[in-house]
C-alpha cells in the first residue's frame, strides 16, 4: 500500500499565507517623494498620509525630506503633508501598478495650520476620487464624451489639480479632438513645470502631430520628451516606430536599442525588443 505523506498544518498555513502575500504584492505600487520648504530645503519629520476611499497609510520624511510608500493599490489617492509651522498641502494622484510612478514634490509655505493654499482646499476628497474613478471608467469603456464631461467638472471644482488636464487631454485625443487635447496639455505646462509631467505633455504633443500627419514635428516633440528624461523609454520607442514606418531601419535600430537600454524592465522595452527582432530578421 502506498503511503501518503502528510504536510504539517502549520507549514501549509505558512505556505498559503506567503502565496497570498506574494499575489497581493504584485498588485501594489511604489511611490516616493520629497517635502521642501519655500527655499527648496528639505523638511525633516513631516507627516505624509496617503488615503483613498477604503484605506490610509502614513510615512515620515527623513533628513533629506524624502518619504515613500510601497504597498498602495492602484487608483486615485489623496496625499496630505503636515509639518509644524507650515501650511499643510494636498495632492490627488492616480497611482499606477507595474509602472514607475512619477515622484511627488511638496513645497510647504510657512504659516497657519489650516489648509489655506492646498489644491483640495474646502473639497471632499472622497467625492473628487469617486468622480475621477467614474471618468476613468468611462474612458476605459470608450465613452469619451462622458469622460471629458467628468474631467471638466473636476477641473472646474478644483482648478489647482492641474494633472487632471492630462487626463482630459488624453480623453480628447482618444475622441480625435486634437485641438482640444492640445489646449488641455498646454494648460499643464502653464501651471506645472515638473519635469516628470512635462515629459508626458511633450510626448503627447508628438502623438497629436503624428495623428495629423506632421511626422517631422512629432519626432521633434518625442526627442524633446527624451531630453527631459533620458532614462524614459517611451519616447524612444515612439521614435523607433516612426523610423520603422518611414523605412529608416538604421534609425529604428538605434532608437529601439536606446529604449531597451534606458529602461530594461518597462513595457515599452519589451515592445522595443520585439520590434528590434523584426528589424534584425528583415532583409
ZIURCOR-V386362 format. One record per residue. RES is the residue in one letter. PSI is psi in radians with two decimals (999 if undefined). BURIAL is b if it has 9 or more other C-alpha atoms within 8 Angstrom, else e. D_LAST is the distance of its C-alpha to the last C-alpha in Angstrom with 1 decimal. Layout:
RES_PSI_BURIAL_D_LAST ; RES_PSI_BURIAL_D_LAST
//
This chain:
X_2.32_e_63.6 ; X_2.35_e_60.4 ; X_2.27_e_61.0 ; X_2.14_e_59.1 ; X_2.49_e_58.4 ; X_2.28_e_59.4 ; X_2.20_e_57.6 ; X_2.45_e_60.1 ; X_-0.71_e_60.2 ; X_-0.60_e_59.8 ; X_-0.62_e_56.5 ; X_-0.74_b_55.3 ; X_-0.76_e_56.3 ; X_-0.74_e_54.6 ; X_-0.78_e_51.3 ; X_-0.70_e_51.4 ; X_-0.75_e_52.2 ; X_-0.68_e_49.4 ; X_-0.75_e_46.9 ; X_-0.69_e_48.2 ; X_-0.70_e_48.1 ; X_-0.77_e_44.4 ; X_-0.73_e_43.4 ; X_-0.70_e_45.4 ; X_-0.58_e_44.0 ; X_-0.42_e_40.4 ; X_0.26_b_41.5 ; X_2.77_b_43.2 ; X_2.80_b_42.1 ; X_2.36_b_42.9 ; X_2.39_b_44.0 ; X_2.98_b_45.7 ; X_-3.14_b_47.5 ; X_2.66_b_50.1 ; X_2.14_b_53.6 ; X_2.84_b_54.9 ; X_-3.02_b_58.0 ; X_-0.32_b_58.3 ; X_0.36_e_57.7 ; X_0.47_e_54.5 ; X_2.48_e_56.4 ; X_2.55_b_55.6 ; X_1.98_b_58.2 ; X_2.50_b_59.0 ; X_0.14_b_60.4 ; X_2.51_b_59.3 ; X_2.20_b_59.0 ; X_2.14_b_55.8 ; X_2.51_b_55.9 ; X_2.16_b_53.1 ; X_2.44_b_54.3 ; X_-2.88_b_53.0 ; X_-0.21_e_55.0 ; X_-0.50_e_55.4 ; X_2.91_e_55.2 ; X_2.57_e_55.8 ; X_2.76_e_55.0 ; X_2.47_e_56.4 ; X_2.81_b_55.2 ; X_2.40_b_56.9 ; X_2.59_b_55.4 ; X_-2.91_b_55.6 ; X_-0.32_b_56.8 ; X_0.13_b_53.5 ; X_0.25_b_53.9 ; X_2.49_b_51.0 ; X_2.89_b_51.0 ; X_2.67_b_48.6 ; X_2.39_b_48.4 ; X_0.03_e_46.2 ; X_0.57_e_47.5 ; X_2.47_b_47.0 ; X_2.79_b_45.7 ; X_2.61_b_43.3 ; X_-3.09_e_45.0 ; X_2.30_b_47.3 ; X_2.49_b_49.6 ; X_2.11_b_52.4 ; X_2.23_b_52.7 ; X_2.29_b_56.2 ; X_2.29_b_57.2 ; X_2.45_b_60.8 ; X_2.44_b_62.4 ; X_2.28_e_66.2 ; X_0.02_e_67.0 ; X_2.67_b_63.9 ; X_2.20_b_63.1 ; X_2.77_b_60.8 ; X_2.64_b_57.4 ; X_2.63_b_55.1 ; X_2.44_b_51.6 ; X_2.09_b_50.0 ; X_2.41_e_46.5 ; X_1.90_e_43.9 ; X_2.29_b_42.9 ; X_2.56_b_39.6 ; X_2.70_b_38.7 ; X_0.32_e_35.5 ; X_2.97_e_34.7 ; X_1.95_e_36.1 ; X_2.47_e_39.1 ; X_2.46_e_40.0 ; X_2.51_b_43.0 ; X_2.63_e_46.3 ; X_2.15_e_48.6 ; X_2.29_b_52.3 ; X_1.94_b_54.6 ; X_2.39_b_58.3 ; X_2.49_e_61.1 ; X_2.36_b_64.5 ; X_-2.76_e_67.0 ; X_2.94_e_68.5 ; X_-0.24_b_67.4 ; X_2.89_e_66.7 ; X_1.67_b_63.4 ; X_-0.43_e_63.9 ; X_0.10_e_60.4 ; X_2.67_b_58.1 ; X_-0.44_b_55.4 ; X_0.47_b_57.0 ; X_2.18_e_60.5 ; X_0.14_e_62.8 ; X_2.70_e_60.1 ; X_1.99_e_60.0 ; X_-0.72_e_56.8 ; X_-0.67_e_56.6 ; X_-0.73_e_56.7 ; X_-0.73_b_53.8 ; X_-0.77_b_51.7 ; X_-0.72_e_52.4 ; X_-0.65_b_51.5 ; X_-0.72_b_48.3 ; X_-0.71_b_47.4 ; X_-0.70_b_48.3 ; X_-0.74_b_46.1 ; X_-0.64_b_43.1 ; X_-0.73_b_43.8 ; X_-0.66_b_43.9 ; X_-0.74_b_40.6 ; X_-0.62_e_39.0 ; X_0.15_e_40.5 ; X_0.40_e_39.1 ; X_1.23_b_42.6 ; X_-0.62_b_41.7 ; X_-0.72_e_44.9 ; X_-0.75_b_47.0 ; X_-0.77_b_44.9 ; X_-0.78_b_45.3 ; X_-0.77_e_49.1 ; X_-0.74_b_49.5 ; X_-0.68_b_47.6 ; X_-0.67_b_49.7 ; X_-0.72_e_52.9 ; X_-0.76_b_51.9 ; X_-0.68_b_51.3 ; X_-0.64_e_54.7 ; X_-0.69_e_56.4 ; X_1.32_b_54.9 ; X_-0.37_b_53.4 ; X_-0.25_e_53.0 ; X_1.28_b_50.2 ; X_-0.43_b_47.6 ; X_-0.40_e_44.7 ; X_-0.46_b_45.5 ; X_-0.51_b_44.2 ; X_-0.75_b_40.8 ; X_-0.72_b_41.1 ; X_-0.79_b_42.7 ; X_-0.71_b_39.8 ; X_-0.72_b_37.3 ; X_-0.74_b_39.3 ; X_-0.74_b_39.5 ; X_-0.80_b_35.8 ; X_-0.50_e_35.2 ; X_0.08_e_37.9 ; X_0.48_e_35.9 ; X_1.33_b_38.9 ; X_-0.63_b_37.0 ; X_-0.76_e_39.9 ; X_-0.64_b_42.1 ; X_-0.76_b_39.3 ; X_-0.68_b_39.1 ; X_-0.75_b_42.9 ; X_-0.75_b_43.0 ; X_-0.68_b_40.5 ; X_-0.57_b_42.4 ; X_-0.56_b_45.5 ; X_-0.79_b_44.0 ; X_-0.53_b_43.3 ; X_-0.32_e_46.9 ; X_-0.24_e_48.4 ; X_2.07_b_46.3 ; X_0.19_e_44.7 ; X_2.26_e_43.3 ; X_-0.58_e_39.9 ; X_-0.54_b_38.6 ; X_-0.76_b_39.6 ; X_-0.69_b_38.5 ; X_-0.67_b_34.9 ; X_-0.75_b_34.8 ; X_-0.78_b_36.3 ; X_-0.73_b_33.9 ; X_-0.69_b_30.9 ; X_-0.62_b_32.6 ; X_-0.69_b_33.3 ; X_-0.73_b_29.5 ; X_-0.71_b_29.1 ; X_-0.82_b_31.8 ; X_-0.71_b_30.3 ; X_-0.66_b_26.9 ; X_-0.50_e_28.8 ; X_0.23_e_30.5 ; X_0.20_e_27.4 ; X_1.30_b_28.3 ; X_-0.79_b_24.9 ; X_-0.71_e_25.9 ; X_-0.65_b_29.1 ; X_-0.78_b_27.4 ; X_-0.68_b_25.3 ; X_-0.73_b_28.6 ; X_-0.68_b_30.3 ; X_-0.68_b_27.6 ; X_-0.63_b_27.8 ; X_-0.69_b_31.6 ; X_-0.70_b_31.4 ; X_-0.77_b_29.3 ; X_-0.44_e_31.9 ; X_-0.55_b_34.7 ; X_1.71_b_33.4 ; X_-0.29_e_30.9 ; X_0.23_e_30.8 ; X_2.19_b_29.7 ; X_-0.34_b_26.2 ; X_-0.93_e_26.5 ; X_-0.52_b_26.0 ; X_-0.69_b_23.1 ; X_-0.74_b_21.3 ; X_-0.70_b_22.3 ; X_-0.66_b_21.0 ; X_-0.72_b_17.6 ; X_-0.78_b_17.7 ; X_-0.75_b_18.8 ; X_-0.69_b_16.1 ; X_-0.75_b_13.4 ; X_-0.52_e_15.6 ; X_0.16_e_15.7 ; X_0.53_e_12.0 ; X_1.42_b_13.0 ; X_-0.64_b_10.3 ; X_-0.79_e_12.5 ; X_-0.68_b_15.6 ; X_-0.80_b_14.2 ; X_-0.77_b_13.5 ; X_-0.85_b_17.0 ; X_-0.71_b_18.8 ; X_-0.70_b_17.6 ; X_-0.65_b_18.5 ; X_-0.68_b_21.8 ; X_-0.74_b_22.5 ; X_-0.74_b_22.2 ; X_-0.57_e_24.4 ; X_-0.57_b_26.9 ; X_1.31_b_27.9 ; X_-0.53_b_26.4 ; X_0.15_e_28.5 ; X_2.83_b_28.1 ; X_-0.68_e_26.7 ; X_-0.65_b_24.4 ; X_-0.69_b_23.1 ; X_-0.77_b_22.4 ; X_-0.67_e_20.4 ; X_-0.66_b_18.6 ; X_-0.72_b_17.5 ; X_-0.75_e_16.1 ; X_-0.67_b_14.1 ; X_-0.61_b_13.0 ; X_-0.69_e_11.8 ; X_-0.73_e_9.6 ; X_-0.69_b_8.2 ; X_-0.68_e_7.9 ; X_-0.45_e_6.5 ; X_2.56_e_3.8 ; X_999_e_0.0
//
